[in-house]
Amino acid sequence: MGAAAAARGHRSIVYAPHGMDSTRGQLLIAGPGVLDPNFWRTVVLVVEHSADGALGLVLNRPSETTVAEAVADPERLPELDDQLYVGGPVQPSALIVLAQFDSPGDAALIAFEDVGVMPSVEDDTVTISRGRAFAGHAGWGPGQLDSELERGDWILEPARHEDAFTSRALSLWQSVLTRKGGSYALVARMPADPSVN
């Protein structure tokens, strides 16, 4: 789990560089100017954001692969949604489990409320009510996400349980923007190809 495994336990708010508050527990909604195919019209849950960088999971990119097909020994995993999601372009062969915890133990990395990343080490005290597996993650170096936020690449929105475990992943970008209302709802209705407008 890389960066996720290095961060441990529950923490209060962390401050990112340049005086910007941590965006941990927020959704990053790709703005219309984000054309990178890895992040075009994505919704990313920020799992960690500190002076060392940030780690997130793309919530709206289901793959055509099931967890059982992707994992050599799926019995060692807790019960998860069948679908494997593409969490981002960093370490695409690494599996990260996003869970809603009954008991997170000491090593889980909490993003918001009772939702976070399963620890990479086995911990019998960890119990979950639901989970979703992601191949890879989104990552930013020190100050990189802050710069992208200052540039207006991302729109922020507090994460909800129904975002993290949505059953309608392909329409999550539109639904979260519509929920924000105002001009964001207009952005949600923009065609994928603006030339057809």
C-alpha positions, -999 to +999 in steps of 0.1 A: +000+000+000+030+023-001+022+058+012-010+045+029+010+020+049+034+047+062+006+068+077-009+054+108-039+060+131-064+088+136-052+124+134-068+158+138-066+183+109-032+184+091-020+216+075-006+215+040+021+238+027+014+274+018-010+277+047-036+257+029-057+233+051-055+196+044-082+183+020-083+149+037-118+136+036-128+159+007-137+150-028-116+164-056-140+169-085-121+174-118-128+208-132-137+212-169-100+223-176-086+189-164-079+171-197-054+145-184-070+112-193-061+098-159-083+124-142-108+137-168-142+139-151-130+120-121-141+122-085-111+115-061-115+109-024-085+124-006-073+098+019-042+117+031-029+153+026+000+167+045+033+186+039+047+153+025+021+152-003-013+136-009-029+103-016-064+097-031-086+072-048-106+077-080-141+067-070-157+066-105-136+043-126-149+008-123-128-017-142-140-047-161-122-070-137-135-086-106-116-087-073-115-125-075-099-123-110-073-098-098-062-112-065-043-145-062-058-153-027-091-134-024-100-155+007-074-135+027-094-103+020-125-092+039-158-094+020-157-068-007-177-055-036-171-077-066-160-050-090-123-038-089-119-001-094-090+019-109-079+041-080-053+061-101-022+058-122+003+053-093+013+017-085-015+002-107-006-033-096-010-025-059-043-032-042-059-007-018-090-015+001-113+014+010-136+004+039-163+015+062-151+003+095-169-011+125-136-011+142-106+004+125-079-009+148-047+012+153-032+010+118-061+020+095-058+053+077-091+072+082-102+097+055-135+108+071-158+096+098-155+058+097-142+055+061-106+049+053-079+025+039-073-009+054-039-014+070-013-032+049-004-054+079-029-080+091-047-068+122-074-090+138-089-060+156-100-045+122-136-052+113-155-036+084-192-033+073-183-029+036-153-025+014-142-017-021-109-027-038-089-003-059-059-010-082-035+018-078-040+053-064-037+090-072-006+106-057+009+141-054+043+152-042+049+180-016+029+211-026+017+196-059-020+192-050-020+227-033-007+242-066-034+224-086-061+236-061-048+272-063-049+269-101-085+259-100-081+224-114-102+208-087-136+216-071-138+206-034-168+189-018-171+171+016-172+133+010-202+112+020-206+075+025-227+073-006-199+088-027-172+064-014-194+033-021-216+045-049-235+020-070-236+045-098-199+053-102-201+063-139-225+092-130-208+103-098-190+133-114-223+147-126-243+139-094-217+155-070-216+187-091-253+188-093-254+184-054-232+215-051-258+235-071-254+269-087-229+272-115-215+237-106-248+222-117-244+239-150-209+224-154-224+189-146-246+193-177-218+203-200-214+178-229-182+156-228-173+173-261-179+211-258-179+214-296-213+198-297-228+225-275 
